[in-house]
């Protein structure tokens, strides 16, 4: 990436020493969890029991070396194109070249902005108030822009490379193993943590709908995959409290008050190399700190649900408007899985494509072409947020 931040240009100010000690300690504890390795299936096609055990014990798992160099190069090319097409500022409809800006003609709110090193959600009522603790906001470098894009929703309409990652046969096999062969989509995004500018995401749990449901268990709100273009570190990555996905709704504010800091003592960072993909339970308590490091984090994010967790459920309000998710909506939203599988088949013909059981059982075939690409505009208005 072109942007570089000189070493020491930004830091955590009076919190710097404590933060660096916290990062080092977190790294050691993260690497001792036993929840990382390649995607592995047994001879009968089941997800390897060691992976299943570690995921449900910890609440996240790091799949190593999933995306190879050629695929990472595809993603980076799309990232550069996306960055070149961003609005010149929040609310603008043109990019730096005067062209119509990315997402400027979309109905959905796809671009999220924050001030450099800021925390746009913590301590506010945004996103149903699920980020109750304000994170420390370091001072940005002089000359930094007023706001930067840190999150892009509906990302599969903007990046064919991200769509192909979405159709990865190994990852979809994991989704089927964890959520059932009739698993349903959630939503997709690109997270961008610029060095010296990327903001924090205050501690939160993603799930909103089923906390008090008789059907609640530790996996009822699904999970997210987080594919890493450049890898992620303790300084720029997501932190998770291991085992917190089993605890139900957590009083996050009380936890921070007890710790006397937003650096929750039991949390660990998700550590990845380029091409690694983390799988994180949406009920796990997680967040990330402002990126004062010199390293970029670019995450191709996409989640899946159990079908029974969304069918007939009335939900929404964060990623999509509140609605009741009937079978027709789930079917329409799941078309992107078929398109992704076919797009990946064309780019990586030596792979064995994933067979998505609901499409196979219905005798449906999806082809990725210009008409299919056009159909993805605003597809995320039908996200299945719970």
C-alpha positions, 0 to 999 in steps of 0.5 A: 500500500502507498500510505506509510506512517513514520515509526513513532508518528502516532501512539497511545500517548499516556497509555502507550506503555500500558498498551504495548505491554497489553499487546505483548501479553495478549499475543502470548496468550493467544498463541497458547490457545490451540485454535489454529491450523489448516482447514481439515476434514475427515475421510468421511467429509466431516470437519476435523473434530480437533477444529470443532472442539477448539472453535466451540471451546474458544469461540474463534479459530484461525484457519491458516494459509487458506488464500494463496498468493494469486488470490491475495493479488486479486483482492489487492487489485480490487482494493486499490480500485475501491479506494480510488473510487471512494468519495472525496469526502463523506457525503460527496457523490464523486471520487478524486477523479470526478467520476461517480463515487463508489456506492453513490447510486446505491439505496443501502448505506454502504460506506461508514466513516470515522475520524482517524483513530476514533471510536464512532460507536462506543458509548453511543446508542448507535447499533442498538446501543450494543457498544456501551464502552467508549474506547481511548482515542489517540491523537491522529497525525497532523494533516490527517483527513477529517474522516476515513472510510473504515467499513464497506457493506454490501462488498460483494457487489464491489469486488469480484475477488471478494465474491470468489473468496465467499465461494471458497469450497473449504470455507463453505464446507466449514459453514455447512459443518458448523451451521448445517448443510442448509446454512443461510447468509448473514452479511458481507463487508470489507474492514479497512484499518489504515496505519495511523488512522484506522479507528477502534471498534468498541467491545460488543457482541454481535447477536441481538435477537435470540438472547432470551429465546428458548432456542438460545445456545452458544451458536444460535447467532452464527459466525463470521469469517474474516479473511486477511489480505495483509494479516493482522496483529495485536495492534490492528486486529480483532480481540476476543474474550475466549469462551464468552460466546457461552455466557449469554448477554454480557454486561460489558460496561461492568466488565470494563469498570471492574478492569478499570480500563477498556483493555479487558484482561482476559481478551486475546488478539486474533493473529493472522498471516496474509491468507489466513481466515479467522472464524469468530462466533458472533456471540463472543465479546470482541472489539479492536483498538485504534491502529497506531501501528505501521501495518494495514489490516484489510479484512474480507468479512462474511457471515453465515447462520443456521437456517432455523435461526433466521427462518420466520424470525423478525429482526434487523435494525443494524445491517438491514431494515427490520423484517420477518425473514421468510423462506422467499427472502432467504432463498433470494439472499442465498442466490449470491452463494450460487453466484460465488461458487460459479465465479470461483469455479471460473477463476480456479478451475482445478478446485472442486466446487462446493455443492450448496445443498439447498440449491442442489436439492431444488435443482437450481444452477447459478451462472456468474455473468454480467446479468448476475453481476448487475443483480447484486446491486443493493443485494445487501438490503436483504441481509439477514441480521439477527 
